[in-house]
């Protein structure tokens, strides 16, 4: 993969508190950019601990003017908005571009599966989420991050850019949800 490709880096903001108007939803933000700069920002709302993140991400990108530019999707973990598990295979099929999962810590599928069993809503939804977790490629350490790619391709040239765009996406979603972002790029 070339380093100049456009990446859609997607994260979710903080989960709304119970008193807030939008209880049960979180803001999902996609920053579209490359190593050379930011092209744009997209947003959607996803259910906390729900099962709608995959469809919302697909619609968010397909309906945008950036659709033809996006050549990879980067996620900060397989779950957004709590335990809203992303179907990486479905993203790959519908958007026709690789999906990269970048995290600072080693992914712990067993811990996530345990959480899904404890918090999940219906039996069939729990089973689907756990199946998605089991189907993930193994994470490998690259440039200080743990990285998974679907399909399993060489993504070394874009790991640092993906991590930078994911951090920026998180800061934007946090700033909008809280009124001020935390952390640094």
N, C-alpha and C positions, 0 to 999 in steps of 0.2 A: 504494500500500500504506500502511496506517496504521502509525504508529510504535508502537502498543500491542500489536501482534501477538506471538505466541509464536514464537520462533526456536529450532530445534535446531542448536546450533553444535558441529560435530564435528571433532576432531583426534585424532591418534594420539600416543602417548607415545614415549619413546626405544625403540630396537630392542634387544632382549635380547642380552646378550653370550653367547659360545659356551659358557661354563661354567655358565650359569644353567639352571635347571630348564625354562624355557619358551623354549628356543632356537627361533628362526624365527617367533615371534609378537610382536605389539605390542598394547598396550592401546589401544582406541579409546574415547574418552569423548565423550558428547554432553551439553552443558549446555543445559537448556531454560529459556528466560527471555525477558524483554522489557526495555525501557528502565526499567521500574519494579522489576525484581528477578528473582531466580532462582526457578524453580518446582521444578526437580529435576535429577538427574544420572542418566544411563544409561551402561552400559559393555558392551563386547564385546571379543573378541580376534580380530585379523585376521592373516593370514599375511604375513610380511615378503616383499616383492617378489612377492606372490601375485596372485590375481585374484578374491578373495572379498569385497572391501570393500563393493561395491554391495549384495549380498545380505545381508550382516551389518548394514549400516546400515538397510536396509528392515525386516528382522526386529526389530532393536533398537527402532525407533520404533513399528512396528505392534503389537508385543506390550506396549507400555507404556501406562500409564494416561494419558499425555500426548498420545496419538495425535490426539484431536479438537482439542486446543489448538494443535498445531504447524501454523503457516501458512506457514513457510519453513524451508529447510535451508541452513545456511551451512557452507562448507568452507574450510579454509586451504590452498588449492591443490587441484589435481585428483588428486594422488597422496597416499595416506596409507601409513604403514608401509613406507617406502622407495618402491618403484615399484608399489604396489598401486593401479592407476588406477581411479578411480570413474567409473562410467557415469552421467553426469549426466542424460541423456535417460531412462534406466531409473528413476532416483530420482524424476524429475518425474512419469513415468507411474504408478508404483506408489504414491507417496505423495500424489499430486495437489496438490502445492504447489511453488512456485518454488524453484530451487536457486541459491544465490549463492556465488561463489568470491571470497574476499577475500585479497589478498596485499600485502605491503609492497613487494615488488619486481615489476617487469614480468615476466609469465609468459614463459618461453622454451621454447616447444613443441619446437623443433628440438633443443635440448639434452636435454630429457626423452626424446624419441624416440630419440636417439642412445644414451642410457643404457639404454633398454628393449632396443634391439638388442644391446647388449653384455652385459647382465645377464639378460635374459629367459630363461625356461625352455624352452618349446617354440615351434616356428615359428608354429603357429596362435595361441597366446596372445600372442606378440609382435605379430602382425598385428592382432589385435583391440585390443590396447592402443594401438598406433600410430593405428588408425582412430579410436578414442575421442579421442585428442589432436587429431587433425585436425578433428574436428567441433565443437570449442569455439568459442563466440562470441568476438569480439575483446574485449580488456580495455580498460576506460576508466578514467581517473584520477578518483577522487572522494574528497574529504576526506583526502588524503594516502595513499590506498590504490589499488591496481589492482583493479578489480571486473569480474567477468563474471557474467551472469545468464542463467538458462535457465528459461522463455523470456526473450527479450530485453525486459525490462520496466523501468519506472522504479522503482528501489529506493533512491533517494537518502535517504529518510527513515529507513532502517534500516541503513545502512552502518556508522555509528559503533557502534550497538548490537551488530551482528554481529561487528565487530572486537573489541569488549570481551568478548563471550561466547566467542569463539574463543580469546582469550588466557587467559581463565579455564579453559576446557576443557583447554588445553595445560598450564597449571600443575597442574591436578588429575591429569592422566595422568602427568605428569613426577614429581609428588610421590609418587604411588602406586608407580610403577616404580622410582624411585631412592631413595625414602625421604625426599626433600626436593625441593621445586621450585626452579627457578632463575628469575630474572627478576622482573618486576613486572607488574602489570595496567596 
